[in-house]
Amino acid sequence: MQTNIIRMVIADDHDLVREGIHVRLASESYIDLVGEGKNGREAVDLCRAHKPDLVLLDVSMPELNGLEAASIIKEELPDTKILFLSVYDNDEYVQEALRIGANGFVLKDVSKPEMLNAIRLASSGATYIGPRLSKSLAASAPSRGHSAQDYGLTNREKQVLAAISRGMPNKEIAETMNISVRTVESHRMSIREKTGGGNAVMLTKIATELGLT
């Protein structure tokens, strides 16, 4: 059950889309919409003013696009989480968003339950990529040609990797596996070192290769 209030800024240059998002989120008691912008510049200014927990950004906006705005926000407000919303099913956008430090990327035709799930996960520090985008990224990523034995992962590390691929944050993984958050972080670091997976998308790709998803 969600208990922490998530303070949010939303930015989209289409009034109808922005108003639709507002209607979706305003009824959720754990979401506090502290600002709404219609371009990337307004998104940056609103984040500076309100220091939200999460900003929901459209990729394509005037003045500053979402990726440009996100770069500024992450530099000035590293604790503010970023979730991208886009009409474009474009792997390059997703990869650039993750490189900037975004916590998620969903498409504009996303259902309300999936949007709320993405918001909860992103605000907790996890990374959420919608199922359709995840499959597209996994399909386009070059195959590493490794097996489970090649990576040398322990059974526990495989369990953690499977949980990461499902978008679970460290705290939830720790609770599910009855281990400490510090132990989860240690396993995550070991997995990255052994597999070379630098972000959640690549780790999901590796989990798929190993049949863990």
Phi and psi in degrees as GROMACS dihedral restraints (atoms count N, CA, C in turn):
[ dihedral_restraints ]
;  ai    aj    ak    al  type     phi  dphi    fc
    3     4     5     6     1   -73.4    20    10
    4     5     6     7     1   128.1    20    10
    6     7     8     9     1  -121.1    20    10
    7     8     9    10     1   -36.1    20    10
    9    10    11    12     1   -75.0    20    10
   10    11    12    13     1   137.7    20    10
   12    13    14    15     1   -76.4    20    10
   13    14    15    16     1   132.6    20    10
   15    16    17    18     1  -104.2    20    10
   16    17    18    19     1   111.9    20    10
   18    19    20    21     1   -85.4    20    10
   19    20    21    22     1   123.3    20    10
   21    22    23    24     1  -126.6    20    10
   22    23    24    25     1   146.7    20    10
   24    25    26    27     1  -115.0    20    10
   25    26    27    28     1   138.1    20    10
   27    28    29    30     1  -121.4    20    10
   28    29    30    31     1   143.6    20    10
   30    31    32    33     1  -140.6    20    10
   31    32    33    34     1   122.7    20    10
   33    34    35    36     1  -155.6    20    10
   34    35    36    37     1   137.1    20    10
   36    37    38    39     1   -80.9    20    10
   37    38    39    40     1    -6.6    20    10
   39    40    41    42     1   -98.7    20    10
   40    41    42    43     1   116.1    20    10
   42    43    44    45     1   -55.9    20    10
   43    44    45    46     1   -42.6    20    10
   45    46    47    48     1   -62.8    20    10
   46    47    48    49     1   -41.9    20    10
   48    49    50    51     1   -66.3    20    10
   49    50    51    52     1   -46.3    20    10
   51    52    53    54     1   -62.1    20    10
   52    53    54    55     1   -42.8    20    10
   54    55    56    57     1   -66.8    20    10
   55    56    57    58     1   -35.9    20    10
   57    58    59    60     1   -64.9    20    10
   58    59    60    61     1   -41.1    20    10
   60    61    62    63     1   -63.1    20    10
   61    62    63    64     1   -42.9    20    10
   63    64    65    66     1   -57.5    20    10
   64    65    66    67     1   -46.7    20    10
   66    67    68    69     1   -61.2    20    10
   67    68    69    70     1   -41.5    20    10
   69    70    71    72     1   -61.1    20    10
   70    71    72    73     1   -42.1    20    10
   72    73    74    75     1   -92.1    20    10
   73    74    75    76     1   -27.5    20    10
   75    76    77    78     1   -62.7    20    10
   76    77    78    79     1   -26.5    20    10
   78    79    80    81     1   -81.5    20    10
   79    80    81    82     1    -7.1    20    10
   81    82    83    84     1   -88.6    20    10
   82    83    84    85     1   119.7    20    10
   84    85    86    87     1   -65.3    20    10
   85    86    87    88     1   -22.8    20    10
   87    88    89    90     1   -92.1    20    10
   88    89    90    91     1     1.2    20    10
   90    91    92    93     1  -110.2    20    10
   91    92    93    94     1   127.1    20    10
   93    94    95    96     1  -115.8    20    10
   94    95    96    97     1   106.2    20    10
   96    97    98    99     1   -81.2    20    10
   97    98    99   100     1   105.6    20    10
   99   100   101   102     1   -95.8    20    10
  100   101   102   103     1    -9.6    20    10
  102   103   104   105     1  -172.6    20    10
  103   104   105   106     1   149.6    20    10
  105   106   107   108     1  -134.8    20    10
  106   107   108   109     1   131.0    20    10
  108   109   110   111     1  -125.2    20    10
  109   110   111   112     1   160.1    20    10
  111   112   113   114     1  -113.8    20    10
  112   113   114   115     1     7.4    20    10
  114   115   116   117     1  -157.3    20    10
  115   116   117   118     1   171.9    20    10
  117   118   119   120     1   -64.3    20    10
  118   119   120   121     1   -35.5    20    10
  120   121   122   123     1   -63.8    20    10
  121   122   123   124     1   -43.4    20    10
  123   124   125   126     1   -65.2    20    10
  124   125   126   127     1   -35.6    20    10
  126   127   128   129     1   -60.8    20    10
  127   128   129   130     1   -44.6    20    10
  129   130   131   132     1   -62.9    20    10
  130   131   132   133     1   -47.0    20    10
  132   133   134   135     1   -62.4    20    10
  133   134   135   136     1   -40.7    20    10
  135   136   137   138     1   -65.7    20    10
  136   137   138   139     1   -38.0    20    10
  138   139   140   141     1   -67.6    20    10
  139   140   141   142     1   -39.8    20    10
  141   142   143   144     1   -61.1    20    10
  142   143   144   145     1   -39.3    20    10
  144   145   146   147     1   -75.8    20    10
  145   146   147   148     1   -39.4    20    10
  147   148   149   150     1  -107.3    20    10
  148   149   150   151     1   -16.4    20    10
  150   151   152   153     1    46.2    20    10
  151   152   153   154     1    61.9    20    10
  153   154   155   156     1   -71.4    20    10
  154   155   156   157     1   164.4    20    10
  156   157   158   159     1   -73.3    20    10
  157   158   159   160     1   -33.9    20    10
  159   160   161   162     1  -147.4    20    10
  160   161   162   163     1   140.1    20    10
  162   163   164   165     1  -120.0    20    10
  163   164   165   166     1   129.6    20    10
  165   166   167   168     1   -99.3    20    10
  166   167   168   169     1   113.6    20    10
  168   169   170   171     1  -116.2    20    10
  169   170   171   172     1   133.2    20    10
  171   172   173   174     1   -74.1    20    10
  172   173   174   175     1   146.5    20    10
  174   175   176   177     1   -72.5    20    10
  175   176   177   178     1   -45.7    20    10
  177   178   179   180     1  -101.1    20    10
  178   179   180   181     1   105.8    20    10
  180   181   182   183     1  -142.6    20    10
  181   182   183   184     1   156.6    20    10
  183   184   185   186     1   -76.1    20    10
  184   185   186   187     1   169.3    20    10
  186   187   188   189     1    68.5    20    10
  187   188   189   190     1   -68.7    20    10
  189   190   191   192     1  -126.9    20    10
  190   191   192   193     1   131.9    20    10
  192   193   194   195     1   -76.9    20    10
  193   194   195   196     1   173.3    20    10
  195   196   197   198     1   -61.1    20    10
  196   197   198   199     1   -38.4    20    10
  198   199   200   201     1   -66.9    20    10
  199   200   201   202     1   -40.2    20    10
  201   202   203   204     1   -66.4    20    10
  202   203   204   205     1   -43.5    20    10
  204   205   206   207     1   -62.2    20    10
  205   206   207   208     1   -41.7    20    10
  207   208   209   210     1   -62.3    20    10
  208   209   210   211     1   -38.9    20    10
  210   211   212   213     1   -60.4    20    10
  211   212   213   214     1   -42.3    20    10
  213   214   215   216     1   -67.9    20    10
  214   215   216   217     1   -44.5    20    10
  216   217   218   219     1   -62.1    20    10
  217   218   219   220     1   -44.6    20    10
  219   220   221   222     1   -65.4    20    10
  220   221   222   223     1   -33.8    20    10
  222   223   224   225     1   -70.8    20    10
  223   224   225   226     1   -41.5    20    10
  225   226   227   228     1   -88.3    20    10
  226   227   228   229     1   -31.3    20    10
  228   229   230   231     1  -132.9    20    10
  229   230   231   232     1    72.6    20    10
  231   232   233   234     1   -61.5    20    10
  232   233   234   235     1   -21.0    20    10
  234   235   236   237     1   -82.1    20    10
  235   236   237   238     1   -13.9    20    10
  237   238   239   240     1   -77.8    20    10
  238   239   240   241     1   122.8    20    10
  240   241   242   243     1   -82.7    20    10
  241   242   243   244     1   150.6    20    10
  243   244   245   246     1  -124.3    20    10
  244   245   246   247     1   128.9    20    10
  246   247   248   249     1  -123.2    20    10
  247   248   249   250     1   122.5    20    10
  249   250   251   252     1   -91.3    20    10
  250   251   252   253     1   144.7    20    10
  252   253   254   255     1  -128.0    20    10
  253   254   255   256     1   127.9    20    10
  255   256   257   258     1  -147.7    20    10
  256   257   258   259     1   152.6    20    10
  258   259   260   261     1   -84.8    20    10
  259   260   261   262     1   -13.1    20    10
  261   262   263   264     1   -93.2    20    10
  262   263   264   265     1   122.2    20    10
  264   265   266   267     1   -88.6    20    10
  265   266   267   268     1    77.1    20    10
  267   268   269   270     1  -126.4    20    10
  268   269   270   271     1   115.7    20    10
  270   271   272   273     1   -59.4    20    10
  271   272   273   274     1   -37.0    20    10
  273   274   275   276     1   -64.4    20    10
  274   275   276   277     1   -39.0    20    10
  276   277   278   279     1   -61.4    20    10
  277   278   279   280     1   -45.0    20    10
  279   280   281   282     1   -63.2    20    10
  280   281   282   283     1   -45.8    20    10
  282   283   284   285     1   -62.8    20    10
  283   284   285   286     1   -40.0    20    10
  285   286   287   288     1   -68.4    20    10
  286   287   288   289     1   -38.6    20    10
  288   289   290   291     1   -59.9    20    10
  289   290   291   292     1   -44.6    20    10
  291   292   293   294     1   -67.8    20    10
  292   293   294   295     1   -36.0    20    10
  294   295   296   297     1   -62.7    20    10
  295   296   297   298     1   -38.8    20    10
  297   298   299   300     1   -66.1    20    10
  298   299   300   301     1   -30.8    20    10
  300   301   302   303     1   117.8    20    10
  301   302   303   304     1    17.5    20    10
  303   304   305   306     1   -66.5    20    10
  304   305   306   307     1   156.0    20    10
  306   307   308   309     1  -103.1    20    10
  307   308   309   310     1     5.3    20    10
  309   310   311   312     1   174.6    20    10
  310   311   312   313     1   165.9    20    10
  312   313   314   315     1  -152.6    20    10
  313   314   315   316     1   119.7    20    10
  315   316   317   318     1  -130.9    20    10
  316   317   318   319     1   156.9    20    10
  318   319   320   321     1   -88.8    20    10
  319   320   321   322     1   156.5    20    10
  321   322   323   324     1   -69.7    20    10
  322   323   324   325     1   -15.5    20    10
  324   325   326   327     1   -90.8    20    10
  325   326   327   328     1    14.5    20    10
  327   328   329   330     1   -63.3    20    10
  328   329   330   331     1   145.7    20    10
  330   331   332   333     1   -73.3    20    10
  331   332   333   334     1   160.8    20    10
  333   334   335   336     1   -60.8    20    10
  334   335   336   337     1   -45.9    20    10
  336   337   338   339     1   -58.6    20    10
  337   338   339   340     1   -40.0    20    10
  339   340   341   342     1   -69.1    20    10
  340   341   342   343     1   -38.6    20    10
  342   343   344   345     1   -61.3    20    10
  343   344   345   346     1   -45.0    20    10
  345   346   347   348     1   -65.0    20    10
  346   347   348   349     1   -38.4    20    10
  348   349   350   351     1   -63.5    20    10
  349   350   351   352     1   -43.1    20    10
  351   352   353   354     1   -62.2    20    10
  352   353   354   355     1   -41.5    20    10
  354   355   356   357     1   -63.6    20    10
  355   356   357   358     1   -45.3    20    10
  357   358   359   360     1   -63.0    20    10
  358   359   360   361     1   -44.8    20    10
  360   361   362   363     1   -67.7    20    10
  361   362   363   364     1   -46.8    20    10
  363   364   365   366     1   -61.8    20    10
  364   365   366   367     1   -42.0    20    10
  366   367   368   369     1   -67.4    20    10
  367   368   369   370     1   -24.0    20    10
  369   370   371   372     1   -83.6    20    10
  370   371   372   373     1    -7.3    20    10
  372   373   374   375     1   102.8    20    10
  373   374   375   376     1    -3.9    20    10
  375   376   377   378     1   -78.9    20    10
  376   377   378   379     1   172.5    20    10
  378   379   380   381     1  -113.6    20    10
  379   380   381   382     1   127.4    20    10
  381   382   383   384     1  -120.1    20    10
  382   383   384   385     1   123.6    20    10
  384   385   386   387     1  -122.2    20    10
  385   386   387   388     1   126.8    20    10
  387   388   389   390     1   -54.4    20    10
  388   389   390   391     1   151.0    20    10
  390   391   392   393     1   -53.9    20    10
  391   392   393   394     1   -43.3    20    10
  393   394   395   396     1   -64.6    20    10
  394   395   396   397     1   -41.2    20    10
  396   397   398   399     1   -69.1    20    10
  397   398   399   400     1   -38.6    20    10
  399   400   401   402     1   -60.6    20    10
  400   401   402   403     1   -43.8    20    10
  402   403   404   405     1   -64.0    20    10
  403   404   405   406     1   -40.5    20    10
  405   406   407   408     1   -64.2    20    10
  406   407   408   409     1   -42.6    20    10
  408   409   410   411     1   -66.4    20    10
  409   410   411   412     1   -42.5    20    10
  411   412   413   414     1   -63.1    20    10
  412   413   414   415     1   -37.4    20    10
  414   415   416   417     1   -70.9    20    10
  415   416   417   418     1   -33.8    20    10
  417   418   419   420     1   -85.9    20    10
  418   419   420   421     1   -19.9    20    10
  420   421   422   423     1   -71.3    20    10
  421   422   423   424     1   140.9    20    10
  423   424   425   426     1   -65.6    20    10
  424   425   426   427     1   137.9    20    10
  426   427   428   429     1   -70.3    20    10
  427   428   429   430     1   136.6    20    10
  429   430   431   432     1   -85.1    20    10
  430   431   432   433     1   -19.7    20    10
  432   433   434   435     1    69.8    20    10
  433   434   435   436     1    27.0    20    10
  435   436   437   438     1  -104.1    20    10
  436   437   438   439     1   153.8    20    10
  438   439   440   441     1  -108.0    20    10
  439   440   441   442     1   172.7    20    10
  441   442   443   444     1   -57.9    20    10
  442   443   444   445     1   -39.1    20    10
  444   445   446   447     1   -66.7    20    10
  445   446   447   448     1   -37.6    20    10
  447   448   449   450     1   -59.5    20    10
  448   449   450   451     1   -39.7    20    10
  450   451   452   453     1   -72.4    20    10
  451   452   453   454     1   -28.2    20    10
  453   454   455   456     1    72.3    20    10
  454   455   456   457     1    27.6    20    10
  456   457   458   459     1   -74.7    20    10
  457   458   459   460     1   141.3    20    10
  459   460   461   462     1   -77.4    20    10
  460   461   462   463     1   166.8    20    10
  462   463   464   465     1   -59.5    20    10
  463   464   465   466     1   -39.4    20    10
  465   466   467   468     1   -65.8    20    10
  466   467   468   469     1   -40.7    20    10
  468   469   470   471     1   -64.9    20    10
  469   470   471   472     1   -35.9    20    10
  471   472   473   474     1   -64.6    20    10
  472   473   474   475     1   -39.2    20    10
  474   475   476   477     1   -64.0    20    10
  475   476   477   478     1   -42.3    20    10
  477   478   479   480     1   -65.9    20    10
  478   479   480   481     1   -41.9    20    10
  480   481   482   483     1   -61.7    20    10
  481   482   483   484     1   -41.7    20    10
  483   484   485   486     1   -61.7    20    10
  484   485   486   487     1   -40.5    20    10
  486   487   488   489     1   -66.6    20    10
  487   488   489   490     1   -40.4    20    10
  489   490   491   492     1   -60.2    20    10
  490   491   492   493     1   -42.3    20    10
  492   493   494   495     1   -64.9    20    10
  493   494   495   496     1   -20.8    20    10
  495   496   497   498     1   -89.9    20    10
  496   497   498   499     1     3.2    20    10
  498   499   500   501     1    81.6    20    10
  499   500   501   502     1    16.4    20    10
  501   502   503   504     1   -77.1    20    10
  502   503   504   505     1   133.9    20    10
  504   505   506   507     1   -73.6    20    10
  505   506   507   508     1   163.9    20    10
  507   508   509   510     1   -55.4    20    10
  508   509   510   511     1   -41.8    20    10
  510   511   512   513     1   -62.1    20    10
  511   512   513   514     1   -42.5    20    10
  513   514   515   516     1   -68.9    20    10
  514   515   516   517     1   -37.9    20    10
  516   517   518   519     1   -61.4    20    10
  517   518   519   520     1   -44.7    20    10
  519   520   521   522     1   -60.0    20    10
  520   521   522   523     1   -44.6    20    10
  522   523   524   525     1   -66.6    20    10
  523   524   525   526     1   -41.7    20    10
  525   526   527   528     1   -64.6    20    10
  526   527   528   529     1   -39.3    20    10
  528   529   530   531     1   -95.2    20    10
  529   530   531   532     1    -0.9    20    10
  531   532   533   534     1    58.9    20    10
  532   533   534   535     1    45.6    20    10
  534   535   536   537     1  -131.9    20    10
  535   536   537   538     1   171.8    20    10
  537   538   539   540     1   -80.6    20    10
  538   539   540   541     1   157.8    20    10
  540   541   542   543     1   -61.2    20    10
  541   542   543   544     1   -37.9    20    10
  543   544   545   546     1   -61.0    20    10
  544   545   546   547     1   -38.9    20    10
  546   547   548   549     1   -66.6    20    10
  547   548   549   550     1   -39.6    20    10
  549   550   551   552     1   -60.9    20    10
  550   551   552   553     1   -45.2    20    10
  552   553   554   555     1   -60.6    20    10
  553   554   555   556     1   -39.0    20    10
  555   556   557   558     1   -64.7    20    10
  556   557   558   559     1   -43.9    20    10
  558   559   560   561     1   -62.9    20    10
  559   560   561   562     1   -42.2    20    10
  561   562   563   564     1   -61.1    20    10
  562   563   564   565     1   -42.2    20    10
  564   565   566   567     1   -64.8    20    10
  565   566   567   568     1   -41.8    20    10
  567   568   569   570     1   -64.2    20    10
  568   569   570   571     1   -40.6    20    10
  570   571   572   573     1   -61.2    20    10
  571   572   573   574     1   -44.7    20    10
  573   574   575   576     1   -62.4    20    10
  574   575   576   577     1   -41.9    20    10
  576   577   578   579     1   -65.4    20    10
  577   578   579   580     1   -40.2    20    10
  579   580   581   582     1   -75.2    20    10
  580   581   582   583     1   -34.5    20    10
  582   583   584   585     1  -101.7    20    10
  583   584   585   586     1   -20.8    20    10
  585   586   587   588     1    78.4    20    10
  586   587   588   589     1    10.4    20    10
  588   589   590   591     1   -77.9    20    10
  589   590   591   592     1   111.7    20    10
  591   592   593   594     1   -89.8    20    10
  592   593   594   595     1   -19.0    20    10
  594   595   596   597     1  -142.7    20    10
  595   596   597   598     1   177.3    20    10
  597   598   599   600     1   -63.5    20    10
  598   599   600   601     1   -34.3    20    10
  600   601   602   603     1   -64.1    20    10
  601   602   603   604     1   -47.1    20    10
  603   604   605   606     1   -66.9    20    10
  604   605   606   607     1   -36.8    20    10
  606   607   608   609     1   -66.2    20    10
  607   608   609   610     1   -36.3    20    10
  609   610   611   612     1   -65.3    20    10
  610   611   612   613     1   -40.4    20    10
  612   613   614   615     1   -60.0    20    10
  613   614   615   616     1   -44.0    20    10
  615   616   617   618     1   -66.4    20    10
  616   617   618   619     1   -42.0    20    10
  618   619   620   621     1   -59.8    20    10
  619   620   621   622     1   -38.3    20    10
  621   622   623   624     1   -65.7    20    10
  622   623   624   625     1   -43.5    20    10
  624   625   626   627     1   -56.6    20    10
  625   626   627   628     1   -37.9    20    10
  627   628   629   630     1   -88.1    20    10
  628   629   630   631     1     1.6    20    10
  630   631   632   633     1    72.2    20    10
  631   632   633   634     1    29.2    20    10
  633   634   635   636     1   -96.9    20    10
  634   635   636   637     1    -8.3    20    10
